[in-house]
Amino acid sequence: MRVSRQVAVFVGAIALVMVSLLAGGTAIAKSDASDAPNVSFTRASLGAGVRDGVALSGTSLVLAGSGLATAIYTDPFGHPPITYESGTWTGAWTDTPFAYDELIASWNAVTPANTWVKIEMEGQGSGRVTKRYVLGIWASGDLDIHRTSVPAQGDGDGFVAIDTFVRSKKALPLDAYRLRVTLYRRAGSSATPTLRGVAAMVSAAPKGYAIPSAHTGVVRTLPVPEYSQETHIGHFPQYDNGGEAWCSPTSTAMVLAFWRTGPDAAALAAFPGNDPGTSTPHADGQVDHAARYVYDWNYNGAGNWPFNTAHATTYGLDGFVTRLRSLAEAERFIRAGIPLIASINGKLPGFFFGSTNGHLLVISGFDANGDVISNDPAVMTNDEVQKTYARADFESVWLEGSGGIVYVIRPFTVPLPENVPGLPNNW
């Protein structure tokens, strides 16, 4: 993950109040249950809200046959301008159980050739409604538009750090939001995007984290395939050159492979194809493939969080971004058979680079001590990917580094674990 993104998120309100690390990367508990991090996750009802030029098709939204707006989309990264037709769904206002500092949207959409979608949000609170912020312009492919985040949206209410709306420090509180999704198609095409779902996670800064959290007794290692990001150093400079920059797509590729899905042989033959100058297929070409199809052209990187989960949903999976409050919550997912992709930031004993300004890895299990068994792509070979990190060390760089960000990716047939009683649902 690139430093520019992590720095932007770090200056958000959550990071401003995180407790300090003690020597050795371990922190002492500085909170009780009343200080539990405020996190809430809600899936929108596509049947509610206002539809303009879109229609329900079963439980999904598609472009309607009439009433479509027309205009021209100018791609900022070189594709020719496109005359398009579009329709919008504007969700109902969603009240949050606390005043929130950050919001991250996730979506599940099918975008065949000649189609794409745009995801936006606006906040409400303290007697005003914010402007509408763009959280992503997205397509599963890249031949019509370049998928992208949108820079320079900041105002007195907030800003967008690549994929995260962050309330400005001096802004009045926000306690509601609504999402809007615009469906686009090239004029003259009969294709339509299909929006199958959209959701948002909101969060507010905790007073501190209890680190280490109590081990709940889960001792299990999920058999997640092991891929190294470092074996891809120098691959495809147009998608950020592989290696350290590809921690997120490598982790996403590992989880897709765990669920026995991802690009098929024909897709891999088309991209990445063979090693240059040979007839030998790229080793672990699914990593290169994921990097291309999660790539954010504004960010210049493959670490956009919801772009990764949206890519996973193109294979029929459920995928979303949320925050967890502890490894005890992560253990619920491992018990349910669901690996997690976690974002860390800081110094981590045993980590290949020693410290990181932003890194993604897979939580694949827990040992008898409650320590984290990971599939960490930051190693030189696939054989070295499985690594164990001390529980307190890992929680420090995860909870205090990213506020507990995880990608949840799973088949709809695999039930999510129960949420923690007495706290807002965060998945």
C-alpha positions as CSV (number, residue, x, y, z in Angstrom):
1,M,0.0,0.0,0.0
2,R,1.2,3.4,-0.8
3,V,2.2,6.0,1.8
4,S,0.1,8.8,0.4
5,R,-3.1,6.9,1.1
6,Q,-2.2,5.8,4.5
7,V,-1.1,9.3,5.5
8,A,-4.4,10.8,4.3
9,V,-6.4,8.3,6.4
10,F,-4.1,8.7,9.4
11,V,-5.0,12.3,9.7
12,G,-8.6,11.4,10.0
13,A,-10.3,11.7,13.3
14,I,-9.9,8.1,14.4
15,A,-6.1,8.2,14.2
16,L,-5.9,11.5,16.1
17,V,-6.9,9.9,19.4
18,M,-5.3,6.5,19.3
19,V,-3.4,5.5,22.4
20,S,0.4,5.5,22.2
21,L,2.4,2.3,21.7
22,L,4.7,1.2,24.5
23,A,8.2,-0.1,24.0
24,G,8.3,-3.3,22.1
25,G,5.1,-2.7,20.2
26,T,2.8,-3.6,23.1
27,A,0.2,-1.5,24.7
28,I,-1.5,-1.7,28.1
29,A,-5.3,-1.7,28.4
30,K,-6.4,1.9,28.7
31,S,-10.2,1.5,28.5
32,D,-13.1,-0.4,29.8
33,A,-16.2,-1.7,27.9
34,S,-17.7,1.8,27.9
35,D,-14.8,3.0,25.7
36,A,-15.4,0.3,23.1
37,P,-14.7,1.7,19.6
38,N,-17.9,3.0,17.9
39,V,-18.4,1.1,14.6
40,S,-21.6,0.4,12.8
41,F,-22.2,-1.4,9.5
42,T,-25.4,-1.2,7.5
43,R,-26.5,-2.7,4.2
44,A,-28.8,-0.4,2.3
45,S,-32.3,-1.5,1.1
46,L,-32.3,-1.0,-2.6
47,G,-36.1,-1.1,-2.5
48,A,-36.1,2.0,-0.4
49,G,-35.0,5.5,-1.4
50,V,-35.6,7.3,-4.7
51,R,-35.1,5.7,-8.2
52,D,-34.6,7.9,-11.2
53,G,-34.0,6.1,-14.5
54,V,-33.3,2.8,-12.6
55,A,-35.6,-0.1,-11.8
56,L,-35.7,-3.1,-9.5
57,S,-34.9,-6.4,-11.1
58,G,-35.6,-8.9,-8.3
59,T,-33.5,-7.5,-5.5
60,S,-31.0,-5.7,-7.8
61,L,-31.1,-2.3,-9.6
62,V,-30.6,-1.9,-13.3
63,L,-31.1,0.9,-15.8
64,A,-34.7,1.5,-16.8
65,G,-35.9,1.5,-20.4
66,S,-36.7,5.3,-20.3
67,G,-36.1,8.5,-18.4
68,L,-32.3,8.2,-18.6
69,A,-30.1,11.3,-18.4
70,T,-27.5,11.9,-21.1
71,A,-24.1,13.6,-21.0
72,I,-20.4,13.1,-21.7
73,Y,-17.9,11.4,-19.4
74,T,-14.3,12.6,-19.9
75,D,-11.9,10.0,-18.5
76,P,-9.1,11.8,-16.7
77,F,-6.6,9.0,-17.6
78,G,-6.7,8.9,-21.4
79,H,-9.7,7.0,-22.6
80,P,-11.8,8.9,-25.2
81,P,-14.8,10.8,-24.0
82,I,-18.0,8.7,-23.8
83,T,-21.5,9.9,-24.5
84,Y,-23.5,8.0,-21.9
85,E,-27.0,7.4,-20.5
86,S,-27.5,7.1,-16.7
87,G,-29.9,6.6,-13.9
88,T,-29.6,7.1,-10.2
89,W,-30.7,5.4,-7.0
90,T,-30.6,7.7,-3.9
91,G,-30.9,5.7,-0.7
92,A,-33.0,6.6,2.3
93,W,-31.3,8.6,5.1
94,T,-29.6,6.2,7.6
95,D,-29.4,7.3,11.2
96,T,-26.2,6.2,13.0
97,P,-26.1,5.1,16.6
98,F,-23.4,7.7,17.4
99,A,-21.9,10.8,15.7
100,Y,-19.4,9.4,13.2
101,D,-16.0,10.6,12.1
102,E,-15.4,8.3,9.0
103,L,-17.5,6.5,6.5
104,I,-16.4,3.8,4.0
105,A,-18.9,2.4,1.4
106,S,-18.8,-1.1,-0.1
107,W,-20.7,-2.3,-3.1
108,N,-21.5,-5.4,-5.1
109,A,-22.1,-4.6,-8.8
110,V,-21.9,-6.3,-12.2
111,T,-20.5,-4.0,-14.9
112,P,-20.4,-5.6,-18.4
113,A,-18.6,-3.9,-21.3
114,N,-19.8,-0.3,-21.9
115,T,-21.0,0.2,-18.3
116,W,-19.8,1.5,-15.0
117,V,-21.1,2.9,-11.7
118,K,-20.4,5.9,-9.3
119,I,-20.8,5.7,-5.6
120,E,-21.4,8.9,-3.5
121,M,-22.4,9.8,0.0
122,E,-23.7,12.9,1.9
123,G,-23.9,13.4,5.6
124,Q,-26.4,15.1,7.9
125,G,-26.2,16.4,11.4
126,S,-26.3,19.6,13.5
127,G,-29.0,21.0,11.3
128,R,-27.3,20.8,7.9
129,V,-26.7,18.4,5.0
130,T,-23.2,18.2,3.5
131,K,-22.4,18.3,-0.1
132,R,-22.2,15.0,-2.0
133,Y,-18.8,13.3,-1.9
134,V,-17.7,10.8,-4.6
135,L,-16.3,7.6,-3.0
136,G,-15.5,5.9,-6.3
137,I,-16.0,5.6,-10.0
138,W,-15.8,1.9,-10.7
139,A,-16.0,-0.8,-13.3
140,S,-14.9,-4.4,-13.1
141,G,-12.9,-3.9,-16.3
142,D,-10.8,-1.1,-17.6
143,L,-11.5,-0.8,-21.4
144,D,-14.3,1.8,-21.1
145,I,-13.2,3.9,-18.2
146,H,-10.3,3.9,-15.7
147,R,-11.7,3.0,-12.3
148,T,-10.7,5.8,-9.9
149,S,-11.1,7.6,-6.7
150,V,-11.6,11.4,-6.9
151,P,-9.2,13.9,-5.4
152,A,-9.6,17.4,-4.1
153,Q,-13.1,17.2,-2.7
154,G,-12.4,18.7,0.8
155,D,-14.5,21.4,2.4
156,G,-15.4,22.6,5.9
157,D,-17.4,19.4,6.5
158,G,-14.9,16.8,5.4
159,F,-12.7,15.3,2.8
160,V,-12.2,12.0,1.0
161,A,-9.0,10.1,1.7
162,I,-9.0,7.9,-1.4
163,D,-11.9,5.7,-0.3
164,T,-12.7,7.1,3.1
165,F,-14.9,10.1,4.0
166,V,-13.3,11.8,7.0
167,R,-15.1,14.5,8.9
168,S,-13.1,17.7,9.3
169,K,-11.7,18.2,12.8
170,K,-13.6,21.5,13.3
171,A,-16.8,20.4,11.6
172,L,-20.0,19.9,13.6
173,P,-21.1,16.4,14.3
174,L,-22.8,14.1,11.7
175,D,-25.3,11.5,12.8
176,A,-26.9,10.4,9.5
177,Y,-25.9,9.7,5.9
178,R,-27.3,8.6,2.6
179,L,-25.7,6.9,-0.3
180,R,-26.3,7.5,-4.0
181,V,-25.3,5.1,-6.8
182,T,-25.3,6.2,-10.5
183,L,-25.5,3.5,-13.2
184,Y,-24.0,4.4,-16.5
185,R,-23.9,2.9,-20.0
186,R,-22.4,4.0,-23.3
187,A,-25.1,5.7,-25.4
188,G,-26.4,3.3,-28.0
189,S,-25.6,0.2,-25.9
190,S,-28.3,-2.0,-24.5
191,A,-26.1,-3.2,-21.7
192,T,-26.8,-2.2,-18.1
193,P,-24.8,-2.4,-14.8
194,T,-26.5,-4.4,-12.1
195,L,-26.2,-3.1,-8.6
196,R,-26.7,-6.1,-6.3
197,G,-25.9,-4.3,-3.0
198,V,-24.3,-1.3,-1.3
199,A,-23.4,-0.8,2.3
200,A,-21.5,1.6,4.5
201,M,-19.4,1.4,7.7
202,V,-19.3,4.4,9.9
203,S,-16.9,4.8,12.9
204,A,-15.9,7.2,15.6
205,A,-12.7,7.4,17.6
206,P,-12.5,5.3,20.7
207,K,-10.9,6.6,23.9
208,G,-8.5,3.7,23.7
209,Y,-8.1,0.0,23.0
210,A,-7.8,-2.8,25.5
211,I,-4.7,-4.5,24.1
212,P,-4.2,-7.4,24.1
213,S,-7.8,-8.5,24.0
214,A,-8.8,-11.7,25.7
215,H,-8.3,-14.9,23.7
216,T,-11.7,-16.5,23.2
217,G,-10.2,-20.0,22.8
218,V,-10.3,-20.3,19.0
219,V,-7.5,-22.5,17.9
220,R,-7.8,-23.0,14.1
221,T,-5.8,-22.4,11.0
222,L,-7.7,-22.0,7.7
223,P,-5.9,-23.5,4.7
224,V,-5.5,-20.3,2.8
225,P,-3.2,-20.6,-0.3
226,E,0.1,-18.8,0.1
227,Y,1.3,-16.2,-2.4
228,S,4.3,-13.8,-2.0
229,Q,4.0,-10.3,-3.2
230,E,7.8,-10.1,-3.6
231,T,7.9,-12.7,-6.3
232,H,6.1,-10.1,-8.5
233,I,8.6,-7.3,-8.1
234,G,8.9,-5.5,-11.4
235,H,5.7,-6.9,-12.9
236,F,3.5,-4.4,-14.8
237,P,4.8,-0.9,-14.0
238,Q,1.5,0.5,-15.2
239,Y,-0.1,-1.2,-12.2
240,D,2.5,0.0,-9.7
241,N,5.3,-2.5,-10.4
242,G,4.5,-5.4,-8.1
243,G,6.4,-6.3,-4.9
244,E,5.7,-4.2,-1.9
245,A,2.9,-2.2,-3.6
246,W,0.9,-5.4,-4.2
247,C,0.1,-6.5,-0.7
248,S,-3.6,-5.8,-1.1
249,P,-4.2,-7.6,-4.4
250,T,-2.0,-10.5,-3.3
251,S,-4.1,-10.9,-0.1
252,T,-7.3,-10.6,-2.1
253,A,-6.0,-13.3,-4.5
254,M,-5.2,-15.6,-1.6
255,V,-8.7,-15.3,-0.2
256,L,-10.3,-15.8,-3.6
257,A,-8.2,-18.9,-4.1
258,F,-9.3,-20.1,-0.6
259,W,-12.9,-19.9,-1.8
260,R,-11.9,-21.7,-5.0
261,T,-12.7,-18.9,-7.3
262,G,-11.0,-16.1,-9.2
263,P,-9.8,-15.8,-12.8
264,D,-10.1,-19.0,-14.8
265,A,-7.4,-20.3,-17.2
266,A,-8.7,-18.3,-20.1
267,A,-8.7,-15.0,-18.1
268,L,-5.1,-15.7,-17.0
269,A,-4.0,-16.5,-20.5
270,A,-5.4,-13.1,-21.6
271,F,-3.8,-11.4,-18.6
272,P,-1.1,-11.6,-17.4
273,G,-0.4,-14.2,-20.1
274,N,3.2,-15.6,-20.2
275,D,6.4,-14.4,-18.7
276,P,7.9,-11.9,-21.1
277,G,9.8,-13.5,-24.0
278,T,8.8,-17.1,-23.0
279,S,5.9,-19.4,-23.4
280,T,5.8,-20.1,-19.6
281,P,2.7,-18.8,-17.8
282,H,3.3,-16.3,-15.1
283,A,3.7,-17.9,-11.7
284,D,0.7,-17.1,-9.5
285,G,-0.8,-15.0,-12.4
286,Q,-3.9,-14.5,-10.3
287,V,-1.9,-11.9,-8.3
288,D,-1.1,-9.9,-11.4
289,H,-4.7,-10.2,-12.5
290,A,-6.0,-8.9,-9.2
291,A,-3.6,-6.0,-9.2
292,R,-4.9,-4.9,-12.6
293,Y,-8.6,-5.2,-11.7
294,V,-8.4,-3.5,-8.3
295,Y,-6.1,-0.7,-9.6
296,D,-7.1,2.9,-8.7
297,W,-5.8,5.3,-11.3
298,N,-6.0,8.4,-9.1
299,Y,-4.3,6.7,-6.2
300,N,-1.8,5.1,-8.6
301,G,-2.0,1.9,-6.6
302,A,-3.8,-1.3,-5.9
303,G,-4.6,-0.6,-2.2
304,N,-8.1,1.0,-2.5
305,W,-10.0,-1.0,0.1
306,P,-13.5,-1.2,-1.4
307,F,-12.1,-1.6,-4.9
308,N,-10.6,-4.9,-3.6
309,T,-13.8,-6.1,-2.1
310,A,-15.8,-5.0,-5.1
311,H,-13.5,-7.0,-7.3
312,A,-14.1,-10.1,-5.1
313,T,-17.8,-9.7,-5.6
314,T,-17.4,-10.1,-9.4
315,Y,-16.9,-13.8,-8.7
316,G,-20.3,-14.1,-6.9
317,L,-19.0,-13.5,-3.4
318,D,-20.1,-11.1,-0.7
319,G,-17.4,-8.5,0.0
320,F,-17.3,-5.5,2.2
321,V,-14.9,-3.3,4.3
322,T,-15.5,-2.7,8.0
323,R,-13.7,-2.2,11.3
324,L,-13.4,-4.7,14.0
325,R,-12.8,-3.8,17.7
326,S,-10.4,-6.6,18.7
327,L,-8.9,-9.8,17.7
328,A,-11.6,-11.4,19.8
329,E,-14.0,-10.3,17.1
330,A,-11.7,-11.6,14.4
331,E,-11.8,-15.0,16.2
332,R,-15.5,-15.2,15.5
333,F,-14.8,-15.1,11.8
334,I,-12.1,-17.8,12.0
335,R,-14.4,-20.0,14.0
336,A,-17.0,-19.5,11.2
337,G,-14.4,-20.5,8.6
338,I,-14.0,-17.0,7.1
339,P,-10.4,-15.6,6.7
340,L,-10.0,-11.8,7.0
341,I,-7.7,-9.3,5.2
342,A,-6.4,-6.8,7.7
343,S,-4.7,-3.4,7.3
344,I,-1.8,-2.7,9.6
345,N,0.5,0.3,10.1
346,G,3.5,0.7,12.4
347,K,6.3,-1.4,13.8
348,L,5.7,-5.1,14.0
349,P,8.3,-7.5,15.5
350,G,8.9,-10.3,12.9
351,F,7.6,-8.3,10.0
352,F,9.7,-8.6,6.9
353,F,10.2,-4.8,6.5
354,G,10.3,-4.2,10.3
355,S,7.7,-1.4,10.0
356,T,5.1,-0.2,7.5
357,N,3.2,2.9,6.5
358,G,0.4,0.6,5.4
359,H,0.3,-3.1,4.7
360,L,-2.4,-5.8,4.0
361,L,-2.2,-9.4,5.1
362,V,-4.6,-12.3,5.7
363,I,-5.6,-13.4,9.2
364,S,-5.9,-17.1,8.6
365,G,-6.0,-18.4,12.2
366,F,-5.0,-18.4,15.8
367,D,-2.8,-20.6,17.9
368,A,-3.3,-21.9,21.4
369,N,-1.8,-18.7,22.9
370,G,-4.2,-16.5,20.9
371,D,-1.4,-15.3,18.6
372,V,-2.3,-14.5,15.0
373,I,-1.5,-17.0,12.3
374,S,-1.3,-14.9,9.1
375,N,-0.7,-15.3,5.4
376,D,1.6,-12.4,5.1
377,P,2.6,-11.7,1.5
378,A,5.6,-9.6,2.5
379,V,8.1,-12.4,2.1
380,M,10.5,-13.4,-0.6
381,T,8.9,-16.8,-1.4
382,N,5.5,-18.6,-1.1
383,D,7.0,-21.0,1.3
384,E,7.5,-18.2,3.9
385,V,4.1,-16.7,3.7
386,Q,2.5,-18.3,6.8
387,K,3.8,-16.3,9.8
388,T,2.7,-16.0,13.4
389,Y,2.6,-12.6,15.2
390,A,2.2,-12.0,18.9
391,R,-1.3,-11.0,19.8
392,A,-0.5,-7.7,21.5
393,D,2.0,-6.7,18.8
394,F,-0.5,-7.4,16.0
395,E,-3.4,-5.6,17.7
396,S,-1.2,-2.6,18.2
397,V,-0.4,-2.1,14.5
398,W,-3.9,-3.1,13.4
399,L,-6.2,-1.4,15.8
400,E,-4.0,1.6,16.4
401,G,-2.7,1.7,12.8
402,S,-5.9,1.5,10.7
403,G,-8.6,1.4,13.4
404,G,-9.1,-2.3,12.8
405,I,-9.9,-2.3,9.1
406,V,-10.7,-5.6,7.5
407,Y,-12.0,-6.9,4.2
408,V,-14.7,-9.5,4.7
409,I,-15.0,-11.8,1.7
410,R,-17.1,-15.0,1.7
411,P,-19.7,-16.9,-0.3
412,F,-23.3,-16.0,0.6
413,T,-23.8,-19.6,1.5
414,V,-21.3,-19.3,4.4
415,P,-23.0,-17.5,7.3
416,L,-21.4,-14.5,9.0
417,P,-20.8,-15.0,12.7
418,E,-23.0,-13.4,15.3
419,N,-22.3,-9.8,16.1
420,V,-21.2,-8.9,19.6
421,P,-24.2,-8.4,21.9
422,G,-24.7,-4.9,23.3
423,L,-22.6,-3.1,20.7
424,P,-23.7,-1.8,17.2
425,N,-23.5,-4.4,14.5
426,N,-20.2,-3.9,12.6
427,W,-20.8,-6.6,10.0
